[in-house]
Amino acid sequence: MRAYLLKYSSATPLASFRVIFGLMLFASVCRFVAMGWVEDLYISPRYFFPFYGFEFIRPLGSWTYLLFGVCGLSALLVAAGFFYRVSAVLLFASFTYIELIDKSTYLNHYYFVSMVCFMLIFLPAHAMFSVDASRNQRLLSGQVPAWCIDSIKLLVCMVYFYAGLAKINSDWLLHALPLKIWLPAKNDLPVIGSLFNHEWTAYVFSWFGCIYDLSIGLLLWNRRTRPFAYLSVVVFHLATALLFPIGMFPYIMIVTALIFFPAGFHQKMIGWLSLILRIPMQYVRSQRRYRIPELFKPALYVLFALFFTFQMLFPWRYLLYQDELFWTEEGYRFSWRVMLMEKAGYTQFTVTDKNGKKQIVNNNDFLTKLQEKMMSTQPDMILQYAHMLRDHYAQKGFVSPQVYVDSYVALNGRMGKPLVAPNVDLARQTDSFQHKYWITPFNDEIKGL
């Protein structure tokens, strides 16, 4: 380990990754604003669903545009390597704040982006091909510690591998669910659309997806298999982007995988960009090694060791809970489980009090369509919404309001059944990391991980 930590490699892969990743995030922020999603998702909603433990993250109203502005500008500055450390901190803080405002908008790739932004705060990605390096010749370095590049590779491998492990379950492999439900809806696509009407297509996609996720990290890391592996990355993610509306994630993973290519590839890329931008080569090439201050090395090693230990263990927390993970979703988020289930739900809330008042709630009066859709299948969001209703009707004159819900959820094509016990007063329940006993049993089994 000591020998590995003293090993150096070319700084070009880290520098080009910084540029591409920053530009992709900048484009994502611009797209988000241009599509009107800032208004729809973070300003217009009446209520929001914060993550447990992060209730202090509050919506900012019209100031949300400023938050997105900070996020976009810091992404651009990270790409340029201008005031890099400060920009990286601002990028991580602003992007993560946006991610934590409302649970309804949660996506795995938001979490991935946050984790990469966190790592970039501490990595010397600005040691080459950056404004900072051109202004400070003592910073300009042609080599960085090898672990700085390998740490990003490791995170990418973990994301894929855990996504593959999550697919080793009976619904995905033995029943081709939920792809058996989703793919026929795409039968209007030109040329290949008719294939989606066949059941065997769903099985091919399911098995290929599992094998791809489990193996692609190792295939990208291996020099001999890398070109073919990267081609499969492009094909896989472009197909995913074509079939499913998951935003910029496929494109982010396509450009992120370039980190696995050797220094020569990245040197050509940086040389090409330098020629276009007319950047003198003395600001790009250097034989100097980037030296991490000895005072900070132990803390940095411990930080990354704890970071990766957490990333390895946290996805397994679902084992601490009883009943089916896909049903309760206790321990589901932040575990790289991507597109594994089709879950549709319906909820009707009733608010009563001890004086006999009773109100059937119209969810449209309180939630957006997206919020209602997400809330209706996730027990912790049902509980949060029940507390919103309790507080709202207490202000309307209800004395110690009681909140009950009739909820029906269908998981991966199964018949709908109650998700929450209808006789439990959710106004009296509290959220925690403990198992929610008021979730009804699944009474079925999805075997596997």
BELFENQUI-V271024 format. One record per backbone hydrogen bond with DSSP energy under -0.5 kcal/mol. CO is the residue of the C=O (numbers start at 0). NH is the residue of the N-H. If there is no record, write none. Layout:
CO:NH  CO:NH
This chain:
0:4  1:5  3:6  6:145  8:143  10:14  11:15  12:16  13:17  14:18  15:19  16:20  17:21  18:22  19:23  20:24  21:25  22:26  23:27  24:28  25:29  26:30  27:31  28:32  29:33  30:34  31:36  31:37  32:35  35:39  36:40  37:41  37:42  38:42  38:43  47:49  48:102  50:53  53:56  55:57  59:62  60:63  61:64  62:65  62:66  63:67  64:68  65:69  66:70  67:71  68:72  69:73  70:74  71:75  72:76  73:77  74:78  75:79  76:80  76:81  79:130  80:82  80:131  82:86  83:87  84:88  85:89  86:90  87:91  88:92  89:93  90:94  91:95  92:96  93:97  94:98  95:99  96:100  97:100  97:101  99:50  101:104  102:105  106:109  106:110  107:111  108:112  109:113  110:114  111:115  112:116  113:117  114:118  115:119  116:120  117:120  117:121  118:121  118:122  122:124  123:126  126:140  129:133  130:134  131:135  135:138  135:139  141:10  142:289  143:8  144:147  144:148  145:148  145:149  146:150  147:151  148:151  148:152  149:153  150:154  151:155  152:156  153:157  154:158  155:159  156:160  157:161  158:162  159:163  160:164  161:165  162:166  163:166  164:167  166:168  167:448  168:172  169:173  169:174  170:174  170:176  175:179  177:180  177:181  178:182  181:184  182:185  183:186  185:188  188:192  189:191  191:194  191:195  192:195  193:196  194:197  197:200  197:201  198:201  198:202  199:203  200:204  201:205  202:206  203:207  204:208  205:209  206:210  207:211  208:212  209:213  210:214  211:215  214:218  215:219  216:220  217:221  221:225  224:228  225:229  226:230  227:231  228:232  229:233  230:234  231:235  232:236  233:237  234:238  235:239  236:240  237:241  238:242  239:243  243:245  245:248  247:251  248:252  249:253  250:254  251:255  252:256  254:257  255:258  256:259  257:260  261:264  261:265  262:266  263:267  264:268  265:269  266:270  267:271  268:272  269:273  270:274  271:275  272:276  273:277  273:278  277:279  279:282  280:283  280:284  282:128  287:141  287:142  289:291  292:295  292:296  293:297  295:299  296:300  297:301  298:302  299:303  300:304  301:305  302:306  303:307  304:308  305:309  306:310  307:311  308:312  309:313  310:314  312:315  313:316  314:317  315:318  316:319  317:320  323:326  323:327  324:328  328:330  328:331  331:334  335:337  336:338  340:342  341:411  343:409  345:407  347:405  348:360  349:403  350:358  351:401  352:355  356:352  358:350  358:360  360:362  361:364  362:365  362:366  365:46  367:371  368:372  369:373  370:374  371:375  373:376  373:377  374:377  376:378  377:380  377:381  378:382  379:383  380:384  381:385  382:386  383:387  384:388  385:389  386:390  387:391  388:392  389:393  390:394  391:395  392:397  393:396  397:399  398:353  401:351  402:425  402:426  403:349  404:406  405:347  406:418  407:345  408:410  408:416  409:343  409:411  410:413  416:408  418:439  420:423  423:425  424:427  425:428  434:436  435:438  437:420  444:446  446:169
